[in-house]
Amino acid sequence: MASIPYDELISTSAVWRDGRLRCLAYHLSFPPHQSHGKNTAIARSTSATISTIASSILIYIISRSTSKFSTTYHRILLCMSISDIFMSCGLITFNAASPRDVDYMVWNARGNSATCTAFGMFTALGFLGGLLYTCSLNINYLLMV
């Protein structure tokens, strides 16, 4: 593979090939230290913060209602909100959980491999849970009709 200068390297991924772990680099035409990485991280983290607050308020409103969590609809909304909070916790760090080794590619990378894995797990759990509970809500409404 041809050598790509660090100022043009934007992303890497690891793949398992020939019994060895190999790192593939993806080349894009813009340098990673332009403001797009910082702006994206700030927008993602800000929206994750707002999403966490909104999901927490929804849980509070449901818990204060007269029927509380006795209806299927409320229980599904509770689980969707919890999944959203998990996903938002994975995105709220302004890229600080990214490994320090990739600081030349990722703005505000301050973590290590363990923090990256932990926050990636939160994001994946929240995304998968939200997807499954959205499907459950759709099936619930389909069965009600």
Stockholm file with secondary structure:
# STOCKHOLM 1.0

chainA/1-145         MASIPYDELISTSAVWRDGRLRCLAYHLSFPPHQSHGKNTAIARSTSATISTIASSILIYIISRSTSKFSTTYHRILLCMSISDIFMSCGLITFNAASPRDVDYMVWNARGNSATCTAFGMFTALGFLGGLLYTCSLNINYLLMV
#=GR chainA/1-145 SS CCCCCGGGEEEEEEEEETTEEEEEEEECSSCTTSHHHHHHHHHHHHHHHHHHHHHHHHHHHHHHSSSTTCSHHHHHHHHHHHHHHHHHHHHTTTTTTSBGGGTTTSTTCCBCHHHHHHHHHHHHHHHHHHHHHHHHHHHHHHHHC
#=GC SS_cons         CCCCCGGGEEEEEEEEETTEEEEEEEECSSCTTSHHHHHHHHHHHHHHHHHHHHHHHHHHHHHHSSSTTCSHHHHHHHHHHHHHHHHHHHHTTTTTTSBGGGTTTSTTCCBCHHHHHHHHHHHHHHHHHHHHHHHHHHHHHHHHC
//
